[in-house]
C-alpha cells in the first residue's frame, strides 16, 4: 500500500508538472497574430461593412478539379520593353486559386540585356531565385540594425540565391543577351514594394522638402525625379 501511495503521488506530481508547462507555453503559442496577406486591414464594427481578408472564400470541394491547381502563364516570355528592361510574371492566389492557404507562390522574371528588376521588397515573403538563362548580378541589403550591409553575388545558369523576407533586393542582367529567372516566394500573396516607385511616385506625392532632407539632395532634383514616376 505504501508503494501504491508513492506511485500515485509521483503520477500526480507528473500531471501537475505537465499542466504547469502547458499553462506557461499556451499563452505564448496564441500570443502572435497570423501573418497579414494584405497591406492594411481597417477594423469595422459591423460585418456588413467589411470584406473577407487573409485569403479567399473556398470553392466547394466537390466541384474542385485539376484546372484549379494548374497554370501555364510562365511558359510565355514577359514584355521587357519598359523603363527598367524587365518583366515579372506572377503565379499567386489571385490567378491560381489552388494556392489558397498553401503559403507559396511563383514568378518568372525576364530581363532584357542590361535590364534589371529594380530594388524592391516583399513585405510578406522570403524569395528563392534560380537562374534559367543568362548571368545576373543579384543582392540584398540588411537592416539598419545590421549596418545596411550589401550581400551580392554573380549568378550563372542553375545558381540559386535567397532574399530574406522584407529586405530590399535586386537583380541585374550583366549579359548582352536576354536572361530568365524563376523565383518561389513563401506566401500565396507576397506583395511587392518597388522602392523608387514608392518614394518618388506616391499618390499624392510626398512633400519634396521631406525627400530632399532624407536624400540630402536639392528639392528641385526631387521634383524632377517625382515627375519621372
N, C-alpha and C positions, 0 to 999 in steps of 0.2 A: 504494500500500500504506500509506503514511504517513497519508493521509486516511482510509482504512478503519479504521486503528487508532484515530485520533482519534474517528471516528464511533462505534465500538464502545465506547470509553471513556466518551463522553458518554452513550450509552444506559445503560451500567452505572451511571453516577452518577445518572441519572434514576430508574432502578429502585430504587437504594438510597434516594433521597430519598422515593419513594412508600412503600417499605416502612417507612422510619423514621416517616413521617407516620401510617401505619396502626398502627404499634406504639404511638404516642403516643395516638391517638384511640380505638382499640378498647377499651382498659380503661375509658375514660370512657363509651363507649356502653353498656357492660354493667354499669356500676357501680351503677345505681339499680334498686330493686325495682319490679315492676309495682304500680300503684295498687290498694289493697285495696278489695274490694267487700262487706266486712262490718265490724262494729265491732271484732272481735278474732279471732285465729286462734291457738289454743294448740297448740304443736308436740307431736307424738306420735312415739314410736319405732317403732311398728308400724302399717302401713297399715290393718290390721284394726280399729284403734282410732279411725281418722279418718273424716272425711267430705269430699266434694268441695267446694271453695270457689272463690271468684272466678269465678263463672259457673255454668252449668248443664251437665248432660250433654246432648249434642247428639242431636236426633232424626235418625233415618235419613233422609238427604236424598231418598231415593227415595220416601218417603211424605209429604214436606212438601207443603203446599198453600196456597192463598191465605188461608185462615182463620188460618193460623199468623202472618200479618202484619196481621191485621185486629182492630179493637176498636170498639165503639160506646158504651162506657161514658161518654164525655164528652158524649153527647147529652142526658143527664139531669141536671137541677139537683141539687146536693147538699143534704142536710138541714142548714140553718143554725140549727136550734132547739137551741142549746147555749150554754155559758157565754161563749164568745168571739164567737158570731154569724158563724161561717164554716164552710166545709166544703171539704176538699181531696180531689178525686177523682184518683187516680193511675193512669197507664198506664206500667208499667215491666216489667222482665223477669219479675216474679213473676206477672203476669196477661196478658202478651203475649209468648209465647216467641220470636217472631221478632226481638225486640230483643236477644237474647243475642249478646254480643261486639260490638255496634254502638256502645256508648258513649253512648246517648241515651235520654231518657225524656220524658214529657209529663204535665202536670197541669192540671186545671180547678179554679179556686178561686171558690166562690160566697160572697158576703158579704151578710148582712142589713144594713139601714140601721144605720149606726154599728158594724157588725161589723168584726172585724179578723182578720188572720192574724198571731198574736202573734209577738213577737221569737223567732227561731229561726235555726238554721244548717244547711246541708247539708255534711257533712264530706267528701263526695266529688264535689261538682259545683258549677260555676258555673250560675246561673239567668238566663234572659232572659224577661221578662214583657211581655205586651201586654194592654191593657185592651179588652175587648169591649163592656162596658156599665157605665155609671156613672162616678164620679170617685173616684180613690184617692189617698191620701197614702202614698207609699212611701219607704223609705230603708234605708241600711245604715250600720254603724259600723266604722271602720277599726280596725286592731290597736293594742295598747298602744304599739308602737314608732312608730306614726304619730300618736299623741296621741289615739286614740279619737275621731276626727273623724266627725261625722254628715254624710252625703250624702243629702239628702232632696229630693223633688220631688212636685208635684201632677200626676197623670196624668189625661187625659181619653181618650175612646174613640179607639183607634188609636195611642196613645202607647206607647212601649217604654222599659223600664228594665232595667239589668243589675245583678245582685247577684254580686259576685266570690266564688269558691269559699271556703268556710269562714268567711265573715264573717257576723256577726249582722245580720239584716234583718227587715223587717216590711211589712205593708200594712194600711191602714185606710180603710174606706168613709166618705168625707166627706158623701155624699149622703143624702137621705131615702128613696131607693128602692134596691132591690137592685142589686148590682154583680157583674160577672163578669170574670174574667181567665183567660188561658191562659198557661202558662209551660213552657218547654223547659229541660231540665237536661242537662248534659254527662256523664251517667253512666247506665248501664242500671239502677243501683240507688243513687240519690244519698244515701239516708239522710236523716233529719231529727232534729234535737235541739231541742225546744222549751225555751227557757231556764227559764221558771218551773216547768214540769213536772219538768224535770231537777233543778233546785236544791231545790225545795220538795216534790217528790213522789217522790223517790228511794226505792227499796225495798231494804234498810231505810233509814229516814230518816237524814239527816246530823245529827250532834250539833248541837242548836240553838245551843250556845255558839260553835261554829265559824262558823255563818252570822251570828250576832249580831255577832261581831267583824268579819267580812268586809263586812257591810252597814251597820255602825255603827248597829245597832238593838237594842232590848231583846229579850232571849231569849224573853219571853212573846209578843211580837209575831211572832217567828219561828215559835213553836209554833202560833200561830193560823193563820199562812199555811200551815204544813205540814198542818194539819187540813183546809184547803180543797182540798188536792190528794190 
